């Protein structure tokens, strides 16, 4: 008795679990793509969290192979192949084996054993033990006469066929049926992949194409939200607050629906999907699988003094400075308190999306924080345009994807001092051009 042992992967179970994990990961990534890419691009703790999650998924996939690995023993004698898996044993007689197919795969090989009367393989396994596979084939050839032929498929796949001459000469139809089934299987795989691709793309694009993007409008002396008539709303009596919110003489409407909780007389839009009335502060929630809604902000904040700073992501009340969280779980409170040393909450103001200052300090604004700029003079600091600012001592410019005559661009939000620029006389001339009393400057995209 000649025994050959292999540690093999249960491909069916492995592929089912692997594809399930892959689909879940892709769906999660699809719905969080902007959040993930922004976090990775801008750095900070969340970058390493998402990278860690990615490596965790990769480690899980690697461990899957170990989880679904089992040992098979092949005993080859004059009767055929005896296959043992644990306590189970089955035999494939030599006289039934019509062909053995050895397929090259990435880092391993697949072995398919076909028998008379069946188009699907009677035995198939994957192993990276090429020596063991060679030994198994050699022992089969001790008892039957095999001829080999190298073949290549239309998709570039390569394999070797070992045809059992003793059996094939009386069963040519079996080999033809196997090859016919292979062609059909490939077509089915291509069709399934094509349909899956179309469904994924279609499920993303078609809703966007079919979505009614109209907002509020007046038609035939009636006010509509898309195709819905707003009963009781007089065309000349309502005003648009912004986004999907309007106010008329009696109610506040969001997405065409009356917001019964809102106090119409004091309701106003703060900024960036935030609203307020005499009862509290509210924010607009974007739901993937249900209708968007406006919800109250819970927590310990001062409703009376809560307000937006400029057009960015910063808010404050009389006690604290807040920013919008990059990622919220289960529609939790979107605001997070920013703890900045020596921040003067009474005088803090946001000058543009990148700069803020209070009576004693200038701050560089990133997505999740404010970075104090101790080298800057707050009293003389001014914003020149979206790229450039200055104080009495220096000129500063944003370096993310922007370069100057002296400094290369960076890939994350940052700023640099424009060396040798004369700050008191530095002015903007046109789009990318600036000058001081000594020279002209160019700050532009690389």
N, C-alpha and C positions, 0 to 999 in steps of 0.2 A: 504494500500500500504506500503510495506517494502522497504526502500531505503538504499543501501550500496554505499559509494563513495570511489574511489581509485584515487590516483595520480600515473599514469603509464607512462612508457617510450615507445615511438613509436619505437619499436625494429628495424623495417626494415630501417627506415631513419637513426636511430642512428648507426646501424651496417654499413650501406653504408658509412657514413661520417667517422666513427671510423676506418674502414678498409682502407679507402683512406688516412687518416692521417698516419696510421701505415705504409702503403706501402711507402709513400713519405719519412717518417722518416727513414725507413730501407734503401731505395735507397740512400738518402743523407749520411747516416752513412756508407754504403758500399763504396761509392766513396771517403769518407774522413776518413776511419777507422784508417789509420796509423797516420794521422795528429791529430785526436781526442785523440787516446790513448797516443801518445807521449806528447801532451799538458797536459793531465790529470796526466800522470806519472811524468812529470818534474815540475809541479807546475807553478806558475806565474799567470798573469792575465787571460790568455787563459783558464786555468783550470776552473776558476770560470765562464767564459763566456759560456763554453760548459755545465757545470753543470747547469747554469741558463737556458740555452736553453732546457735542459732535463726536468727541473722542469716546464718550461713554457709549453712544450708539454703535460706533465702530468696534469697540471692545466687546459689546454684546453680540454683534454679528460674528466676530471671530470665535467667541465662546460657543455659539450655536453649533458650529461644526463639531466641537468636542462633545457637546450634549447629544448630538445625533450620530455619533460615531459608534460603530459596533464591530465585533470581530466575526469574520466568516472563515471557516476552514473548508478547504477543497481536498478531497481524497480521490485520486484518479487511479483506476485499475482497469482491468480488461472489460468490465461491464459498463463503465461510464464515469460520470462525476457525481460524487456524494457531497452534498453541501450541508454543512452543519452551522446552525446559528443557535447558540445556547444548547437547549435540549432538543431542539427541532432538527430533523434531518429529512432531506429529500434527495432523489437520485434522478439524473438525466442520463439516459442510456446513449452510448456512442451512436447506435443505429438510428437515433432520432435527431441528432445534431446535424443540421444542414449547413450552418454558417456561424462563424464567430467574427464579430466586428470589433475592431480596436480603434477607438476614436481619440484623437489628440485634443486635449483641453488645456486650459491655462494652469500650469503647475501640476497636472495630473492626467490620467487617461481613463476613458470609459470603456468598459467591456460589455458587449451585448452578445448573448448566446441565443440563436434562433433554432427552433425545432420544426420538424415536418408538420405542415398543416396549420401553422400559426404565423401571422404577419407581425405580431408584437413579440418582443424578446421574452423568452422563458426565464432568462436570468440577466440581470444587468446590475453593474456596480461600478463605483468610481474609486480609484486608488492612485496614489503617487508612487507606489512601489513597482517601478518598471521591471526590476529584476524578478519580482514575484510573478508578474504577468508573463514575462518571457518563460519562466519555469513552467507555469500552468499550460501555456500553449505548447511548449516542447513535450510535455507529458501527454497531452492530447494526441500529438503527432506520433507518439510511440505506438498508439493503438489504431489510428486511422490515417489515411493519406489526405493531407490538406495541401491546397495550392493557395498562394497569397497574391493579392493584387492591391496596389496603392491607388486610392481614388480621391477625388476632390470635388466638393459640391459647388453650386452656383454662388453660395454666400461665403466661399473661401474656406469652409471647414475641410479638414483632411482626416482620412481614416484608412485603415487597412482591412481588407476582407480576407478571411481564411475560410475557404470553401471545402467542405468535406466531400471529396470526390466519390467515396464509397456510397454516400447517400444522395448526393446532388444529381448524379447521372440518372437516377430514377425519380427525382423530385425537382425537376427544373422549375416547375410551376411555383414551388415554395419560395425559391429565390426571387423570382419575378414579382411574386406577391409582396415579399418583404420590401423590395425596392419601390414598388408602387405605393405601398403604405407610407414609406419614408417621404416620398414626394408629397403625398396628401397631408402628412403631419406638418411638413414645412409650410405648406400653403395655409393650413389652419393657424399655425403660429403667427405667420405674417398677417393674416386677416385679423386675428385677435389683437395683435399689437397695433395694427392700423385702426381698428375700431376703438381700442382703448385711447389711442392718441386723439382721435376725432372727438370722443366723448369728453376727454379732459379739456381739450381746447374749446369745444363747443359749449361746455358748461360754464366756461369763463367768459367767452366772447358773446354768445347769443343773448344772455340776460342783459348785457350792456347794450346790445343793439336793439333789443325789444323794450328796454326801459324807457318809460315816458319821462324825459328830462325837463319837461315844462314845469314851471313853478306857478306862482299866482299870476293871473291875468284877467282882464275884463273882456267879456264877449257878450254881445247882445244885452248890454246894460246889467249884466250879472257878473259876480266875482267867482272865478273858478280856481281851484287848485288841481292842476292837471285836468282831469275830466269830471271832477267833483264840484258841484255847485255849492257854494257857501251860503246857505239860506240866511237871510236877514242882514247880510253884509252889503252896505251901500257902496257902490264903486268910488264915490268921492269922499267917503268917510274913513277909509282905512289907510294906514301907513306901514311901510315895509321896514322892519327893524334890521333885517339882514338875514341871510341864509333862508330858512324855511319858516320864519316867524313874522307874523303881521299882527297889528292891533287895530281894532275898529272902536266904535263908541261904546261897546259893551263887553267885548271879550278879547283874550289873547288866543291866537291860533298858531299851532305848530303842525306842519305837514297837513294842513287843511282841517285839523281837528281842534275843537275848543279845549283849552287848558283851564279846566274849572278851578284848579288850585291857585292859579296866578292872580295876583292883585293888579288889575288892569291899570289903575291910575298911577302906580309906582313902578310898574314893570319896565325894565330897560335892559338893553344888551350891554354887557361890560366889554367883552372882546373875546375872540377866539372860542366861540361856542359857550361862553359863560353869560349868565343872566342874573338879574337880581330884582327883588321887590321888597316891600317893607317887612316881609316875613322871612326872608333868607336869600341864599345864593344857590344857583342851580347851574348844572352843566349838561351839555348835550352828549348823549351816549350813542355811539355808532354800534349797532348790533348786526352781526353777520346773518343770523338765522331768524331774526324777528324784527319788527318795526323799530326804527330809532325812537328815542324818547328823551325828554328833559327830566332830570332827576335832581332832587335837592342834595347839596353837599352836607354830609354829616360830619360832626367833629367839633372840636373846641376852637372856633375862630370867631372874630368879631364881625357880625353881619353888617353893622352900621357903617363900619369904616373899610370894609373889603372892597378892593378895586384893582383894575388891571394897570400894569405899568407899560405904557406904550403899546406896540403891536406885537410884542414877543410872547414869551411863555411865562413871564413873571407876574405875580400878584402879591398884594400885601394888605394887611389890616394894621391897626394901630400897634399890634404886638409883634408880628412876625412877617417874614418874607417867604413866599411860596413859589414853587414851580410845578408845572404839569409833569406827572410821572411819565417816564418813557414807556412803561408797561404796567397795565392794571390787571388785577386778577378778580374775576367775578364782579366787574363793574364797581370796584371799591372806590374809596375817596381818591379822586385824581390828583389832589394837591398834597405836596410834601413840604414840610418846613425846611428852609435852608438856614443852617447855622453858620453865619459868617462872623468871624471875630472883628470887633470894632465897627460893625455895620450900624449906621444911623438910620433907623427905620422911618423916622419922620421926614427925612430929606432925600431918601433914595429915589432915584428916577432912572428909567431906562431910556437911553438916548437913541438907540437903534437896536436891531437884533443882536449886535455884538458888544455894545458898550453900555455901561450903567455907571452912575456915580452918586455919591451923597456929599454932604458938606465937607468931608475930610478925605475921601478916597475914591479912586477910579477902579472899576471892576471890568474884567473881560468876561463876557457872557458865553458859556458853553451850554450844551443842551440840558445838562443836569446840575449845573453849579455856577457860582460866580467866583472868579479868581481875582483876589485883590492884586492891584498893580502898584506896589509900593514906590516904584521909580517914577510914577506919573504925578503931576501937580493937578489936583482936582479943581482948584479955583480957576485955572487957565485952560483946562481941558475942553476941547471942542471937536465935534465930528465934522470933517470936511465933506465926505461923501460915503457911500456904502463900503468903500475899501480903505479909506485913509482918515486918520484923526491926528490931532497934535495937541501939545501943551506949550508952555513958554520955552521949554528946553529941547524937545525932540518932536520928530514926526514919526508916526507909527502907521503901519499898514498890515492888512491881513495877508497871511502867507499861504493859506489853504488854496491850492491850485493857482496861486498868483506869484509871479516873480518880479523882482525889480532889476535895476541895472547891476546890483551887487549881490543879491541874496536869492538863492533858489527857492522854488515853491515847496510847500509841505503838503502832506496828504491828510492832515487833521487840522482842526481849528487851532490857530495860533496867530501870533503877531510878531513883528520885528521892528526894530528901530531903523529908520532910513538914515544910515550913517552919512555925515557931512552935510545933511540938509539944514538950512537955516530956518528954524521953526518960526520966528516972528514974521518973516517975509514969505513963507511958503503958502502958495495958493494954487487952486486948481485952474487950469486953462481950458481944457476940454476933456472928452471922455477918459482917455488914459494918460493925459499929459498934465504935468504940474511944473511950477517954476518957483525959484526963490531968487534972491538978489544976485546969486552967483551962477546959477545954471538951470537947465531944464531937466525934468525927470520923467521916466516912463514906468508905469506900473500896470502890467497887463497879464492876461492869461498866457501860459506857456503854450 
